[in-house]
């Protein structure tokens, strides 16, 4: 797996992480380490581009869920308690303003939907629209 990082400017600076290869148990640790480094260095809004990622395993899902939690924990303006956020995820009124996904294949999108990630993450097929959503 290869990871490339770029920054796009919208209303906020958005770090775009382009993954080339599967996001699985063999690659999830390096992906997590890269994201941890980015967050440590000030990244606050992340768009993960999966256009060249044909497969995401449960290890990949765990990393994405951890990124979601880490980004929510560092935003001081997040006025929602954990309980309020869980309720919002459950009733469909909360989507992460800090982590979004781009260019999921139909198969990957189906798995993300089946596993419930669509309940709190937004998926986009267009970079410009995704950046504008932050």
Secondary structure, DSSP 4 states (H G I P E B T S, - for coil): -EEEEEEEESSSEEEEEEEES-BSTTTHHHHHHHHHHHHHTT---EEEEEEE---B-HHHHHHHHHHHHHHHHH-TT----HHHHHHHHHHT----SSEEEE---HHHHHHHHHTTGGGT-EEES-HHHHHHT-
